[in-house]
Amino acid sequence: MEKMRKENGGQDNIVKGDDVLTVRMFGEFSISFGERRIVDNYSGSKVWNLMGYLLCRRDRKVPQEDLIHILDSEKNTNPLTALRNNIRRLRKTLAELELPESYEPILTGEGTYGWNSELPIYIDAEKFEEGCRRALAEKDEEKKREALRKTLPLFQGPFLEKLSGEMWLNEVAEHYHSLFRNATEQAVPLLQAAGYGEEAAGYLRMALRFYPYDEELCRSLMLCLMDSANYQGAEIVYAELKERLHTDLGSLPEPQTEAIRHQILRRMRPQSMTLDAIRKELVPEEVPVGAFICNYDIFRLLYQSEERSSFRKGRYVHIGVLTVEGKDGKEISERVLFNAMENLRIVLQNSLRRVDVAARCSQSQYVLMLKEISLEDTSRVLRRVTTTFELDYPSGTVRIRSDVLL
């Protein structure tokens, strides 16, 4: 693992002051000097990709062949010229900081480029790693807790998020995300014992952004929220986890997670409720508009109940399935699929009746329960939904396929 830390005689090369370059890599990628500040606002910028790569390797000279490769300049008819142009743009971007003449951030020599390691610099990622190293080595629990309380807030979000598509970054980003997770796991029991449960919950929520299927993190968050009597919040954490596991992995929560969930329900519900309390929970304050959108487990229960009733009364209940897929059989990216499914949910909410029910049953599918209409009308409703989707969200890559379960 590449270490983003330069040491000199055992002393950290991390200082702060008016003459220091301040680099943020968590949550945003920015460089400040005094009152001047530049920020990476565009995903895929070659200049900021180059900047990030050199900063991550600022303790060495980087061969120009490596930089040509990470910038994907091999495809250029003159890759060396393309690299020099990008270096020129990088220096122009850094010039916006109005650095002193003695400051030369990018050094060149003998077919290499490198970040000037002699410049005074503060990098949040380096400070975070050093803080974690010291805190986790601390034996005294109170000192460890306070050290972690100073260090964990440095982690403000994903590492170099705008560069997340770059292959060279994957291992480095995972290193920092994993370090945050491990430090959080160490900090949570110490924070809870000292009465800082809300603070612990905040760090757990951040860790779950990177490890959304980690049930141990979810269980810790549920327990944190329970300790502060936020039972509703703990129930929401459980419901979101269950939905993610079912939709994305086709699995269910572990028995340990279910056991905590049962504890939540016992604390949420008194032994007996007043009639007014029951009525308040059953009757919504506002009349909902459009279809009832729910998770797949609830959908199955509703359908099974409706099927029993319709069989006795001779009513029709039809099931439709809408599938998001790539046009012409082409695969679509996870991001495109995510956006398409969210847009489809909005269309379903607004296009169907209040008596209709819809649920996401897989990563790319919604299942619909349409009541008291014929098979022909069911097909007509599905066509109307797909047409509305195509009109509201025109796309050259995505289409909706509709099917009726017979």
C-alpha positions as CSV (number, residue, x, y, z in Angstrom):
1,M,0.0,0.0,0.0
2,E,1.4,3.4,-1.0
3,K,1.7,5.7,2.0
4,M,0.7,9.3,1.4
5,R,3.1,10.5,4.2
6,K,6.6,11.9,4.1
7,E,8.7,11.5,7.1
8,N,12.0,13.2,7.9
9,G,13.9,12.0,10.9
10,G,10.7,10.6,12.5
11,Q,9.0,14.1,12.4
12,D,5.8,14.6,10.4
13,N,6.1,16.8,7.4
14,I,2.7,18.2,8.1
15,V,2.3,21.8,9.3
16,K,-0.3,24.5,8.9
17,G,0.1,28.3,8.5
18,D,-0.1,31.2,6.0
19,D,2.8,29.9,4.0
20,V,1.5,26.3,3.8
21,L,-0.4,24.6,0.9
22,T,-3.5,23.0,2.4
23,V,-4.9,20.0,0.5
24,R,-8.2,18.4,1.1
25,M,-8.8,15.0,-0.4
26,F,-11.8,13.7,1.7
27,G,-15.2,14.9,0.4
28,E,-13.6,17.3,-2.1
29,F,-10.3,17.7,-3.9
30,S,-9.1,21.3,-3.2
31,I,-5.8,23.1,-2.7
32,S,-5.6,26.4,-0.7
33,F,-2.9,28.9,-0.1
34,G,-3.8,31.8,2.1
35,E,-7.1,33.2,0.8
36,R,-6.8,31.6,-2.6
37,R,-8.4,28.2,-3.3
38,I,-8.8,25.9,-6.3
39,V,-11.3,23.0,-6.4
40,D,-11.8,20.0,-8.7
41,N,-15.4,20.5,-9.8
42,Y,-15.4,18.3,-12.9
43,S,-15.3,14.4,-12.9
44,G,-12.6,13.0,-15.2
45,S,-10.4,16.1,-15.4
46,K,-7.0,15.1,-16.7
47,V,-5.3,18.0,-14.9
48,W,-6.7,17.1,-11.5
49,N,-6.1,13.4,-12.2
50,L,-2.4,14.3,-12.8
51,M,-2.4,16.5,-9.7
52,G,-3.8,13.7,-7.5
53,Y,-1.4,11.1,-8.8
54,L,1.7,13.3,-8.2
55,L,0.4,14.3,-4.7
56,C,-0.1,10.7,-3.8
57,R,3.5,10.0,-4.8
58,R,5.1,13.3,-3.7
59,D,8.0,11.5,-2.1
60,R,9.4,10.3,-5.4
61,K,10.0,11.2,-9.1
62,V,7.4,9.6,-11.4
63,P,8.6,8.4,-14.8
64,Q,6.8,10.2,-17.7
65,E,5.7,6.7,-19.0
66,D,3.6,6.2,-15.9
67,L,1.9,9.6,-16.3
68,I,1.2,8.9,-20.0
69,H,-0.4,5.6,-19.0
70,I,-2.6,7.0,-16.2
71,L,-3.7,9.8,-18.5
72,D,-4.5,7.3,-21.2
73,S,-2.3,9.3,-23.6
74,E,-1.0,6.2,-25.4
75,K,-3.9,6.6,-27.8
76,N,-2.6,10.0,-28.8
77,T,-0.4,10.2,-31.9
78,N,2.2,12.0,-29.8
79,P,1.7,10.9,-26.2
80,L,4.7,12.8,-24.9
81,T,3.4,16.1,-26.3
82,A,0.0,15.4,-24.8
83,L,1.6,14.8,-21.4
84,R,3.6,18.1,-21.6
85,N,0.5,20.0,-22.5
86,N,-1.3,18.6,-19.5
87,I,1.7,19.5,-17.2
88,R,1.5,23.0,-18.7
89,R,-2.2,23.1,-17.8
90,L,-1.5,21.8,-14.3
91,R,1.0,24.6,-13.7
92,K,-1.4,27.1,-15.0
93,T,-4.1,25.8,-12.6
94,L,-1.7,26.0,-9.7
95,A,-0.7,29.6,-10.7
96,E,-4.2,30.6,-9.6
97,L,-3.0,30.2,-6.0
98,E,-0.5,33.1,-6.6
99,L,2.3,31.2,-4.9
100,P,5.6,33.0,-4.0
101,E,8.2,32.9,-6.8
102,S,10.3,30.5,-4.7
103,Y,7.5,27.9,-4.7
104,E,7.7,25.6,-7.7
105,P,5.2,22.7,-7.0
106,I,6.0,20.6,-10.1
107,L,9.6,19.6,-10.7
108,T,10.9,18.1,-14.0
109,G,14.1,16.2,-14.7
110,E,15.6,13.2,-16.6
111,G,12.3,12.0,-18.0
112,T,10.4,12.3,-14.8
113,Y,8.0,14.6,-13.0
114,G,7.3,15.0,-9.4
115,W,5.7,17.1,-6.7
116,N,8.2,19.3,-4.9
117,S,8.5,17.6,-1.5
118,E,10.3,20.5,0.0
119,L,7.2,22.7,-0.1
120,P,5.4,23.1,3.3
121,I,2.1,21.2,2.9
122,Y,-0.8,20.0,4.9
123,I,-2.8,17.1,3.5
124,D,-5.9,15.9,5.3
125,A,-5.5,12.3,4.3
126,E,-1.9,12.2,5.6
127,K,-3.0,13.8,8.9
128,F,-5.9,11.4,9.2
129,E,-3.7,8.3,8.6
130,E,-1.1,9.5,11.2
131,G,-3.9,10.3,13.7
132,C,-5.4,6.8,13.3
133,R,-2.0,5.2,13.7
134,R,-1.3,7.0,17.0
135,A,-4.9,6.6,18.3
136,L,-5.1,2.9,17.6
137,A,-1.7,2.3,19.2
138,E,-2.9,4.0,22.4
139,K,-3.5,1.7,25.3
140,D,-5.4,4.0,27.6
141,E,-9.0,4.0,26.6
142,E,-9.8,7.6,27.5
143,K,-6.7,8.9,25.6
144,K,-7.6,6.6,22.6
145,R,-11.2,7.9,22.6
146,E,-10.1,11.6,22.6
147,A,-7.5,10.9,20.0
148,L,-10.1,9.3,17.7
149,R,-12.5,12.2,18.4
150,K,-9.8,14.6,17.0
151,T,-8.9,12.3,14.0
152,L,-12.2,10.9,12.7
153,P,-13.7,14.4,11.8
154,L,-10.9,14.8,9.3
155,F,-12.6,12.2,7.1
156,Q,-15.3,14.3,5.4
157,G,-16.3,11.9,2.6
158,P,-15.0,9.7,-0.2
159,F,-11.3,10.0,-1.1
160,L,-10.8,12.0,-4.3
161,E,-14.4,11.2,-5.3
162,K,-14.3,13.1,-8.6
163,L,-11.5,10.8,-9.7
164,S,-13.2,7.6,-8.6
165,G,-13.2,6.1,-12.1
166,E,-9.4,6.1,-12.3
167,M,-7.8,2.6,-11.9
168,W,-4.7,3.8,-10.1
169,L,-6.9,5.3,-7.3
170,N,-8.9,2.2,-6.3
171,E,-6.3,0.6,-4.0
172,V,-5.5,4.0,-2.3
173,A,-9.1,4.9,-1.8
174,E,-10.0,1.5,-0.4
175,H,-7.0,1.9,2.0
176,Y,-8.4,5.1,3.5
177,H,-12.0,4.0,3.5
178,S,-11.0,0.8,5.3
179,L,-8.9,2.8,7.8
180,F,-11.9,4.9,8.6
181,R,-14.1,1.9,9.1
182,N,-11.6,0.2,11.4
183,A,-11.1,3.4,13.4
184,T,-14.9,3.8,13.7
185,E,-15.3,0.3,14.9
186,Q,-12.7,1.0,17.6
187,A,-14.3,4.4,18.5
188,V,-18.0,3.4,18.8
189,P,-17.9,1.5,22.1
190,L,-15.6,4.1,23.7
191,L,-17.9,6.9,22.5
192,Q,-21.1,5.1,23.7
193,A,-19.6,4.4,27.1
194,A,-18.8,8.1,27.5
195,G,-22.2,9.2,26.4
196,Y,-21.3,10.3,22.9
197,G,-23.8,8.0,21.1
198,E,-24.9,10.6,18.6
199,E,-21.4,11.2,17.6
200,A,-20.8,7.5,17.2
201,A,-23.9,7.2,15.0
202,G,-22.6,9.9,12.7
203,Y,-19.4,8.0,12.1
204,L,-21.3,4.7,11.5
205,R,-23.5,6.4,8.9
206,M,-20.5,7.6,7.1
207,A,-18.9,4.2,7.2
208,L,-22.0,2.6,5.7
209,R,-21.7,4.9,2.7
210,F,-18.7,2.7,1.7
211,Y,-19.9,-0.6,3.1
212,P,-23.7,-0.6,2.7
213,Y,-24.0,-4.4,3.1
214,D,-21.9,-4.6,6.3
215,E,-24.4,-5.9,8.8
216,E,-22.0,-5.4,11.7
217,L,-21.9,-1.7,11.0
218,C,-25.7,-1.7,10.7
219,R,-26.2,-3.5,14.0
220,S,-23.8,-1.0,15.7
221,L,-25.8,1.9,14.3
222,M,-29.1,0.3,15.4
223,L,-27.8,-0.2,18.9
224,C,-26.5,3.4,19.0
225,L,-29.9,4.7,18.0
226,M,-31.7,2.4,20.5
227,D,-29.4,3.7,23.3
228,S,-30.6,7.3,22.6
229,A,-34.3,6.0,22.4
230,N,-34.4,6.8,18.7
231,Y,-36.3,3.5,17.9
232,Q,-37.9,4.9,14.8
233,G,-34.4,5.7,13.4
234,A,-33.1,2.3,14.3
235,E,-36.1,0.7,12.5
236,I,-35.4,2.7,9.4
237,V,-31.8,1.5,9.4
238,Y,-33.0,-2.1,9.5
239,A,-35.6,-1.5,6.8
240,E,-33.1,0.1,4.5
241,L,-30.6,-2.7,5.0
242,K,-33.2,-5.4,4.4
243,E,-34.2,-3.6,1.1
244,R,-30.6,-3.4,-0.1
245,L,-29.8,-7.0,0.7
246,H,-33.0,-8.3,-1.0
247,T,-32.8,-6.0,-4.1
248,D,-29.1,-6.1,-4.7
249,L,-27.9,-9.5,-3.3
250,G,-31.1,-11.6,-3.1
251,S,-30.4,-12.3,0.6
252,L,-31.9,-11.6,4.0
253,P,-30.5,-10.0,7.2
254,E,-28.5,-12.3,9.5
255,P,-30.2,-13.7,12.7
256,Q,-28.2,-11.4,14.9
257,T,-29.6,-8.4,13.0
258,E,-33.1,-9.8,13.3
259,A,-32.6,-10.2,17.0
260,I,-31.8,-6.6,17.5
261,R,-34.8,-5.6,15.3
262,H,-37.1,-7.6,17.7
263,Q,-35.6,-5.6,20.6
264,I,-36.4,-2.4,18.7
265,L,-40.0,-3.5,18.2
266,R,-40.5,-4.5,21.8
267,R,-39.3,-1.0,22.9
268,M,-41.3,0.8,20.3
269,R,-44.6,-0.9,21.3
270,P,-46.0,-0.7,24.9
271,Q,-47.9,-3.7,26.3
272,S,-51.1,-2.0,25.3
273,M,-52.0,1.0,23.1
274,T,-54.9,3.5,23.4
275,L,-57.5,3.5,20.7
276,D,-56.5,7.0,19.7
277,A,-52.9,5.9,19.3
278,I,-53.9,2.9,17.2
279,R,-56.1,5.2,15.0
280,K,-53.3,7.7,14.6
281,E,-50.9,5.1,13.4
282,L,-53.4,3.5,11.0
283,V,-54.9,6.6,9.4
284,P,-52.5,8.9,7.5
285,E,-52.6,12.6,8.2
286,E,-52.6,13.4,4.5
287,V,-54.4,11.4,1.8
288,P,-51.7,9.9,-0.4
289,V,-51.6,10.6,-4.1
290,G,-51.0,7.9,-6.8
291,A,-50.0,4.3,-6.4
292,F,-48.8,2.7,-3.1
293,I,-45.1,2.1,-3.4
294,C,-43.8,-0.4,-0.9
295,N,-41.0,-3.0,-0.4
296,Y,-41.3,-6.4,-1.9
297,D,-42.1,-8.2,1.3
298,I,-45.1,-6.0,2.0
299,F,-46.2,-6.4,-1.7
300,R,-46.2,-10.2,-1.3
301,L,-48.4,-10.0,1.8
302,L,-50.8,-7.5,0.1
303,Y,-51.1,-9.7,-3.0
304,Q,-51.7,-12.9,-1.0
305,S,-54.4,-11.1,1.0
306,E,-56.0,-9.6,-2.2
307,E,-55.8,-13.0,-4.0
308,R,-57.9,-14.6,-1.2
309,S,-60.5,-11.9,-1.3
310,S,-60.7,-11.7,-5.1
311,F,-61.1,-15.5,-5.3
312,R,-64.2,-15.4,-3.1
313,K,-65.7,-12.3,-4.7
314,G,-64.8,-13.1,-8.3
315,R,-62.7,-9.9,-8.8
316,Y,-59.7,-9.5,-11.0
317,V,-56.2,-9.0,-9.8
318,H,-53.4,-8.8,-12.4
319,I,-49.7,-8.7,-11.9
320,G,-47.5,-6.7,-14.3
321,V,-43.7,-6.6,-14.4
322,L,-41.6,-3.7,-15.8
323,T,-38.0,-4.3,-16.6
324,V,-35.3,-1.7,-17.3
325,E,-32.9,-3.0,-19.9
326,G,-30.4,-1.6,-22.4
327,K,-31.5,-0.9,-25.9
328,D,-30.5,-3.4,-28.6
329,G,-29.5,-5.8,-25.9
330,K,-26.6,-3.7,-24.7
331,E,-25.5,-3.7,-21.1
332,I,-26.1,-0.5,-19.0
333,S,-23.9,0.8,-16.2
334,E,-25.0,0.7,-12.5
335,R,-25.3,4.5,-12.4
336,V,-27.6,4.5,-15.5
337,L,-29.7,1.7,-14.1
338,F,-30.0,3.4,-10.7
339,N,-31.2,6.7,-12.3
340,A,-33.6,4.8,-14.6
341,M,-35.2,2.8,-11.7
342,E,-35.6,6.0,-9.7
343,N,-37.3,7.7,-12.7
344,L,-39.5,4.7,-13.2
345,R,-40.6,4.9,-9.5
346,I,-41.7,8.5,-10.0
347,V,-43.6,7.6,-13.2
348,L,-45.4,4.7,-11.4
349,Q,-46.3,6.9,-8.4
350,N,-47.9,9.5,-10.7
351,S,-49.4,7.2,-13.4
352,L,-51.2,4.6,-11.4
353,R,-54.4,4.7,-9.2
354,R,-54.4,4.9,-5.4
355,V,-55.7,1.3,-5.3
356,D,-52.7,0.0,-7.3
357,V,-49.5,-1.3,-5.6
358,A,-45.9,-1.4,-6.9
359,A,-42.7,-2.7,-5.5
360,R,-39.1,-3.1,-6.6
361,C,-38.5,-6.8,-6.8
362,S,-34.9,-6.8,-8.3
363,Q,-32.2,-4.4,-9.3
364,S,-33.9,-3.8,-12.6
365,Q,-37.6,-4.6,-12.1
366,Y,-40.8,-3.3,-10.6
367,V,-43.8,-5.6,-10.0
368,L,-47.3,-4.1,-10.1
369,M,-50.6,-5.2,-8.7
370,L,-53.5,-3.8,-10.7
371,K,-57.0,-4.4,-9.2
372,E,-60.4,-4.8,-10.8
373,I,-59.4,-4.4,-14.4
374,S,-59.3,-6.8,-17.3
375,L,-56.3,-8.4,-18.8
376,E,-56.6,-6.1,-21.8
377,D,-56.7,-3.0,-19.6
378,T,-53.7,-4.3,-17.7
379,S,-51.7,-4.4,-20.9
380,R,-53.0,-0.9,-21.8
381,V,-51.9,0.5,-18.4
382,L,-48.4,-1.0,-18.8
383,R,-48.1,0.6,-22.3
384,R,-49.1,3.9,-20.8
385,V,-46.5,3.7,-18.1
386,T,-43.7,2.8,-20.6
387,T,-44.8,5.6,-23.0
388,T,-44.8,8.2,-20.1
389,F,-41.4,7.1,-19.1
390,E,-40.0,7.5,-22.6
391,L,-41.6,10.9,-22.9
392,D,-40.5,12.2,-19.5
393,Y,-37.0,10.6,-19.5
394,P,-35.9,10.2,-23.1
395,S,-32.8,8.0,-23.3
396,G,-30.6,6.6,-26.0
397,T,-29.5,3.7,-23.9
398,V,-32.5,2.5,-21.8
399,R,-35.8,1.0,-22.6
400,I,-38.7,-0.5,-20.5
401,R,-40.0,-4.0,-21.2
402,S,-43.5,-4.8,-19.9
403,D,-44.9,-8.2,-19.2
404,V,-48.2,-9.6,-17.6
405,L,-48.1,-12.6,-15.4
406,L,-50.8,-15.0,-16.6
